[in-house]
Amino acid sequence: MTDETAAANDVTARYTETDTERVLAFESEGQTAAIAQNREGYAMLKVRPTADGDELERYYGFDMALDHAAELLGTSPHDLPVPESAGDMGM
């Protein structure tokens, strides 16, 4: 199982891989957001309020998913750290 973290601009990001998904979860000042994709990496990205929460929206592009996650956290997408292992998420 892959588990990698990164932190910057008061945001902590944790990338994990489960048996079925790749998940990039963010936390900042008590707020959370997550981006998930199937383990194979070819499906649309799902934005959730938490790593195991209900899906809010789906996106093809990683940039759009990061924009939505940043909105949930109340920050800029440019402030979100992305662990190296998560850099290839999206279609």
N, CA and C atoms as a LAMMPS dump frame, in Angstrom:
ITEM: TIMESTEP
0
ITEM: NUMBER OF ATOMS
273
ITEM: BOX BOUNDS ff ff ff
-5.0000000000000000e+02 5.0000000000000000e+02
-5.0000000000000000e+02 5.0000000000000000e+02
-5.0000000000000000e+02 5.0000000000000000e+02
ITEM: ATOMS id mol type element x y z
1 1 1 N 0.847 -1.18 0
2 1 2 C 0 0 0
3 1 3 C 0.894 1.247 0
4 2 1 N 0.594 2.17 -0.886
5 2 2 C 1.321 3.421 -0.966
6 2 3 C 0.73 4.411 0.022
7 3 1 N 1.584 5.144 0.699
8 3 2 C 1.148 6.162 1.654
9 3 3 C 2.206 7.256 1.64
10 4 1 N 1.837 8.442 1.165
11 4 2 C 2.784 9.546 1.043
12 4 3 C 2.097 10.833 1.485
13 5 1 N 2.807 11.681 2.201
14 5 2 C 2.242 12.956 2.642
15 5 3 C 3.1 14.114 2.141
16 6 1 N 2.452 15.27 2.078
17 6 2 C 3.122 16.525 1.74
18 6 3 C 2.389 17.63 2.48
19 7 1 N 3.105 18.684 2.822
20 7 2 C 2.485 19.81 3.517
21 7 3 C 3.057 21.12 2.987
22 8 1 N 2.196 22.113 2.871
23 8 2 C 2.586 23.457 2.458
24 8 3 C 1.397 24.379 2.674
25 9 1 N 1.672 25.632 2.968
26 9 2 C 0.627 26.658 3.059
27 9 3 C -0.508 26.265 4.007
28 10 1 N -0.178 25.67 5.142
29 10 2 C -1.157 25.238 6.142
30 10 3 C -2.11 24.153 5.641
31 11 1 N -1.705 23.434 4.599
32 11 2 C -2.501 22.331 4.063
33 11 3 C -1.645 21.069 4.11
34 12 1 N -2.234 19.982 4.607
35 12 2 C -1.569 18.69 4.598
36 12 3 C -2.292 17.796 3.604
37 13 1 N -1.523 17.129 2.755
38 13 2 C -2.084 16.206 1.778
39 13 3 C -1.56 14.813 2.069
40 14 1 N -2.444 13.831 1.972
41 14 2 C -2.049 12.442 2.178
42 14 3 C -2.559 11.632 1.001
43 15 1 N -1.641 10.983 0.314
44 15 2 C -1.979 10.121 -0.814
45 15 3 C -1.896 8.673 -0.358
46 16 1 N -2.963 7.922 -0.6
47 16 2 C -2.977 6.498 -0.262
48 16 3 C -3.573 5.709 -1.418
49 17 1 N -3.216 4.447 -1.463
50 17 2 C -3.816 3.522 -2.42
51 17 3 C -4.427 2.372 -1.637
52 18 1 N -5.689 2.102 -1.918
53 18 2 C -6.376 0.964 -1.305
54 18 3 C -6.464 -0.146 -2.346
55 19 1 N -7.182 -1.19 -2.037
56 19 2 C -7.371 -2.274 -3.001
57 19 3 C -8.149 -1.809 -4.23
58 20 1 N -8.957 -0.757 -4.077
59 20 2 C -9.819 -0.319 -5.174
60 20 3 C -9.595 1.114 -5.643
61 21 1 N -8.962 1.966 -4.836
62 21 2 C -8.857 3.385 -5.179
63 21 3 C -7.496 3.999 -4.886
64 22 1 N -7.245 5.091 -5.587
65 22 2 C -6.151 6.008 -5.277
66 22 3 C -6.849 7.222 -4.645
67 23 1 N -6.416 7.656 -3.471
68 23 2 C -7.088 8.746 -2.768
69 23 3 C -6.074 9.801 -2.358
70 24 1 N -6.386 11.049 -2.681
71 24 2 C -5.598 12.197 -2.267
72 24 3 C -6.483 13.02 -1.337
73 25 1 N -6.172 12.996 -0.048
74 25 2 C -6.992 13.679 0.956
75 25 3 C -6.258 14.901 1.49
76 26 1 N -6.981 15.997 1.622
77 26 2 C -6.433 17.257 2.114
78 26 3 C -7.077 17.637 3.439
79 27 1 N -6.311 18.312 4.292
80 27 2 C -6.813 18.843 5.563
81 27 3 C -6.169 20.188 5.807
82 28 1 N -7 21.158 6.167
83 28 2 C -6.51 22.491 6.477
84 28 3 C -7.441 23.151 7.489
85 29 1 N -6.903 23.472 8.64
86 29 2 C -7.647 24.181 9.678
87 29 3 C -9.01 23.55 9.956
88 30 1 N -9.043 22.224 10.045
89 30 2 C -10.269 21.512 10.365
90 30 3 C -11.167 21.206 9.175
91 31 1 N -10.85 21.739 8.018
92 31 2 C -11.627 21.474 6.808
93 31 3 C -10.964 20.321 6.045
94 32 1 N -11.768 19.508 5.37
95 32 2 C -11.215 18.388 4.611
96 32 3 C -11.815 18.34 3.21
97 33 1 N -11.081 17.715 2.308
98 33 2 C -11.532 17.455 0.943
99 33 3 C -10.707 16.282 0.439
100 34 1 N -11.251 15.544 -0.507
101 34 2 C -10.528 14.398 -1.056
102 34 3 C -10.836 14.24 -2.534
103 35 1 N -9.848 13.701 -3.24
104 35 2 C -9.991 13.358 -4.654
105 35 3 C -9.685 11.874 -4.758
106 36 1 N -10.573 11.125 -5.418
107 36 2 C -10.387 9.683 -5.543
108 36 3 C -10.506 9.256 -7.003
109 37 1 N -9.793 8.193 -7.323
110 37 2 C -9.82 7.614 -8.661
111 37 3 C -9.678 6.104 -8.514
112 38 1 N -10.192 5.343 -9.479
113 38 2 C -10.05 3.899 -9.358
114 38 3 C -8.574 3.521 -9.37
115 39 1 N -8.27 2.366 -8.869
116 39 2 C -6.889 1.915 -8.698
117 39 3 C -6.127 1.86 -10.022
118 40 1 N -6.837 1.544 -11.11
119 40 2 C -6.196 1.445 -12.412
120 40 3 C -5.829 2.815 -12.989
121 41 1 N -6.461 3.884 -12.489
122 41 2 C -6.106 5.233 -12.902
123 41 3 C -6.702 5.713 -14.205
124 42 1 N -7.758 5.068 -14.7
125 42 2 C -8.331 5.512 -15.967
126 42 3 C -9.721 6.13 -15.832
127 43 1 N -10.317 6.124 -14.679
128 43 2 C -11.662 6.647 -14.49
129 43 3 C -11.63 8.12 -14.102
130 44 1 N -12.793 8.747 -14.16
131 44 2 C -12.905 10.14 -13.755
132 44 3 C -12.556 10.275 -12.271
133 45 1 N -12.146 11.479 -11.904
134 45 2 C -11.813 11.792 -10.513
135 45 3 C -13.077 12.166 -9.764
136 46 1 N -13.21 11.676 -8.547
137 46 2 C -14.362 11.987 -7.703
138 46 3 C -13.905 12.916 -6.587
139 47 1 N -14.588 14.039 -6.424
140 47 2 C -14.293 14.947 -5.314
141 47 3 C -15.293 14.654 -4.208
142 48 1 N -14.759 14.518 -2.992
143 48 2 C -15.564 14.186 -1.818
144 48 3 C -15.222 15.149 -0.684
145 49 1 N -16.101 15.293 0.285
146 49 2 C -15.775 16.139 1.43
147 49 3 C -14.746 15.492 2.358
148 50 1 N -14.676 14.155 2.35
149 50 2 C -13.695 13.39 3.124
150 50 3 C -13.254 12.202 2.262
151 51 1 N -12.199 11.515 2.694
152 51 2 C -11.678 10.391 1.915
153 51 3 C -12.724 9.306 1.678
154 52 1 N -13.606 9.076 2.646
155 52 2 C -14.628 8.044 2.49
156 52 3 C -16.042 8.613 2.411
157 53 1 N -16.143 9.908 2.124
158 53 2 C -17.447 10.568 2.037
159 53 3 C -18.134 10.317 0.706
160 54 1 N -19.345 10.853 0.591
161 54 2 C -20.119 10.732 -0.637
162 54 3 C -19.549 11.643 -1.715
163 55 1 N -19.607 11.176 -2.924
164 55 2 C -19.12 11.928 -4.076
165 55 3 C -19.925 13.22 -4.258
166 56 1 N -19.207 14.34 -4.474
167 56 2 C -19.848 15.619 -4.739
168 56 3 C -19.901 15.925 -6.234
169 57 1 N -18.828 15.571 -6.948
170 57 2 C -18.711 15.894 -8.372
171 57 3 C -17.646 15.009 -8.992
172 58 1 N -17.701 14.83 -10.319
173 58 2 C -16.676 14.081 -11.062
174 58 3 C -16.03 14.99 -12.101
175 59 1 N -14.744 14.756 -12.305
176 59 2 C -13.982 15.547 -13.271
177 59 3 C -13.049 14.639 -14.059
178 60 1 N -12.787 15.024 -15.31
179 60 2 C -11.78 14.327 -16.116
180 60 3 C -10.39 14.81 -15.737
181 61 1 N -10.25 16.1 -15.532
182 61 2 C -8.935 16.684 -15.307
183 61 3 C -8.589 16.875 -13.843
184 62 1 N -7.331 16.64 -13.529
185 62 2 C -6.83 16.811 -12.167
186 62 3 C -6.929 18.268 -11.729
187 63 1 N -6.652 19.216 -12.636
188 63 2 C -6.726 20.634 -12.278
189 63 3 C -8.117 21.034 -11.809
190 64 1 N -9.142 20.548 -12.505
191 64 2 C -10.523 20.879 -12.111
192 64 3 C -10.864 20.266 -10.751
193 65 1 N -10.407 19.048 -10.512
194 65 2 C -10.653 18.404 -9.221
195 65 3 C -9.924 19.16 -8.106
196 66 1 N -8.693 19.608 -8.376
197 66 2 C -7.958 20.399 -7.383
198 66 3 C -8.669 21.725 -7.104
199 67 1 N -9.222 22.35 -8.14
200 67 2 C -9.981 23.592 -7.943
201 67 3 C -11.138 23.377 -6.976
202 68 1 N -11.878 22.285 -7.174
203 68 2 C -13.027 21.998 -6.311
204 68 3 C -12.576 21.679 -4.888
205 69 1 N -11.512 20.894 -4.754
206 69 2 C -10.995 20.57 -3.422
207 69 3 C -10.551 21.843 -2.702
208 70 1 N -9.876 22.729 -3.405
209 70 2 C -9.432 23.989 -2.809
210 70 3 C -10.623 24.828 -2.359
211 71 1 N -11.678 24.832 -3.15
212 71 2 C -12.894 25.571 -2.785
213 71 3 C -13.474 25.02 -1.483
214 72 1 N -13.506 23.704 -1.339
215 72 2 C -14.01 23.09 -0.108
216 72 3 C -13.164 23.478 1.106
217 73 1 N -11.859 23.665 0.883
218 73 2 C -10.942 24.036 1.967
219 73 3 C -10.88 25.537 2.205
220 74 1 N -11.427 26.314 1.277
221 74 2 C -11.375 27.77 1.407
222 74 3 C -9.991 28.328 1.107
223 75 1 N -9.297 27.712 0.139
224 75 2 C -7.949 28.149 -0.207
225 75 3 C -7.785 28.155 -1.72
226 76 1 N -6.624 28.537 -2.186
227 76 2 C -6.314 28.548 -3.612
228 76 3 C -5.814 27.175 -4.041
229 77 1 N -6.146 26.743 -5.257
230 77 2 C -5.62 25.466 -5.736
231 77 3 C -4.09 25.459 -5.778
232 78 1 N -3.487 26.623 -5.949
233 78 2 C -2.027 26.731 -5.982
234 78 3 C -1.4 26.471 -4.617
235 79 1 N -2.218 26.536 -3.557
236 79 2 C -1.729 26.293 -2.203
237 79 3 C -1.789 24.82 -1.804
238 80 1 N -2.363 23.979 -2.655
239 80 2 C -2.51 22.565 -2.32
240 80 3 C -1.231 21.801 -2.654
241 81 1 N -0.612 21.186 -1.661
242 81 2 C 0.55 20.347 -1.953
243 81 3 C 0.079 19.028 -2.57
244 82 1 N 0.814 18.54 -3.548
245 82 2 C 0.459 17.279 -4.191
246 82 3 C 1.654 16.333 -4.077
247 83 1 N 1.52 15.27 -3.285
248 83 2 C 2.605 14.296 -3.192
249 83 3 C 2.952 13.75 -4.578
250 84 1 N 4.203 13.439 -4.789
251 84 2 C 4.674 12.994 -6.1
252 84 3 C 3.873 11.821 -6.664
253 85 1 N 3.506 10.871 -5.828
254 85 2 C 2.763 9.693 -6.276
255 85 3 C 1.385 10.033 -6.846
256 86 1 N 0.835 11.184 -6.472
257 86 2 C -0.496 11.588 -6.941
258 86 3 C -0.439 12.472 -8.169
259 87 1 N 0.727 12.835 -8.619
260 87 2 C 0.876 13.79 -9.714
261 87 3 C 0.286 13.359 -11.039
262 88 1 N 0.043 12.062 -11.223
263 88 2 C -0.483 11.581 -12.509
264 88 3 C -1.971 11.24 -12.451
265 89 1 N -2.675 11.712 -11.443
266 89 2 C -4.107 11.441 -11.355
267 89 3 C -4.84 12.21 -12.445
268 90 1 N -5.967 11.696 -12.872
269 90 2 C -6.759 12.332 -13.926
270 90 3 C -6.61 11.582 -15.229
271 91 1 N -7.415 11.979 -16.191
272 91 2 C -7.405 11.27 -17.479
273 91 3 C -6.555 12.006 -18.48
